[in-house]
Amino acid sequence: MKPLSLISAIILIAKISFASIVLDATSSADVTNSAAIAISHTITSGNILIVNITSKNQAISTVEWNNEPMILGSEINQNNMRVAMYYLKSPATGTYYVNITTSGPTDISAIVTSFSGVELTSPFGNFTLLGNQSISASINVEGSSNDVVIDAIGCKNQTPEADTSQVVTGIIGTSIKTGSSRKEVNGNTTMTWNMNVINDWGAIGVSLKPEFTLPINLVRFTAIPENSSVTVKWTTGTEKNNDYFTIQRSSDGNNFKDISRIDGAGNSNSLLNYSYTDDNPLSGTSYYRLKQTDFNNLQTQSEIVSVSLTKTTGNSDFYVFPNPSVQGENINIKVNGMEAEKEVLIVVKNVFGEELYSKVTFSDFNGEVLEAFDTMNRLPSGTYIIVASSLNKVYSKKLIIH
């Protein structure tokens, strides 16, 4: 539908925070003696669109946003004056028109408001009709912690004033006025309007709840034994406000300890892959879990995955000599008890777990390995860890170089 009539639409772009609910934009306009009104509105990030409408005598026929019908939340009719609230979830972003038609020519005023960070699971479940011929009236709206209450008020001729505890979104209209205000609440609340003279009016209220979205969409989380270590991998589909990940490990699946921290991407809508290598895994069955922390220090946890690893450390089957050794001296490694004629990986790491040297060799028909490597002054004085692994059997030994 193309715009039918546009009367000095007012477009205000604002970012006003109410808890996690944010006012994206508000627009308004009014017409006299017309069956239609078109209001230009710009949505930048809003996920809920609300339209408050007041008409004289005539019923509201259609309300559309970008040619998409909006949903009637509630409509009241009092003394031939109608007040209505329409809404639309996940509206198209950009600048479009809200087109409103009525059953016949009438005076119409309307306020268009978009919000982001809003969850509207039971829209317009609580509203109250105000009394007529009154100079002051109130509307009771049910809310809960950190909600925002929005009201729509319609009246004739006079401009109402909202209670000082309410933030006025706007009041528009000539002979027919539409007003809207909002208030951050912690439970049920009362929205109050005052008039200079006795007037006819009606109002509707709704409580908007903060949108609950997980800070990350965890597509995959695995822990895989690889020789003498365990590789933890995970993939995120989206990230929102994500600060960092914490890898946790447990020997019993109940008591977890932090073993590493990796920065998150902040905000992302693409698949992102992460990995961490635990170079000193626990022997036997161990458990891994991923903890995520956002910039507001809110945390979520992944499911627990288990890993079985046979890890053997001792002096009877694994020998490193000379030990201590002198810088530049050849290092000899002897391993007993391996499977016969199987691949064996030998790795040298520093105390920080960084791999400095690796070599693949094979055990003989007795399951023994005898290997020598020339350090060629690549290992300065210090302490190192020598690891020999084959399948799920792992040996490790400390090496000191002077």
Secondary structure, 3 states (H helix, E strand, C coil): CCCCCCCCCEEEEEEEEECCEEEEEEEEEEEEEEEEEEEEEEECCCCEEEEEEEEECCCEEEEEECCEECEEEEEEEECCEEEEEEEEECCCCEEEEEEEEEEEEEEEEEEEEEEECEECCCCCCCCCCCCCCEEEEEEEECCCEEEEEEEEEEEECCCCEECCCCEEEEEECCCEEEEEEEEEEECCEEEEEEEEEEECEEEEEEEEEECCCCCEEEEEEEEEEECCEEEEEEEEEEEEEEEEEEEEEECCCCCEEEEEEEEEEEEECCCEEEEEEECCCCCEEEEEEEEEEECCCCEEECCCEEEEEEECCCCCCEEEECCCECCCCCEEEEECCCCCCCEEEEEEEECCCCEEEEEEEECCCCCCEEEEECCCCCCCCEEEEEEEEECCEEEEEEEEEC
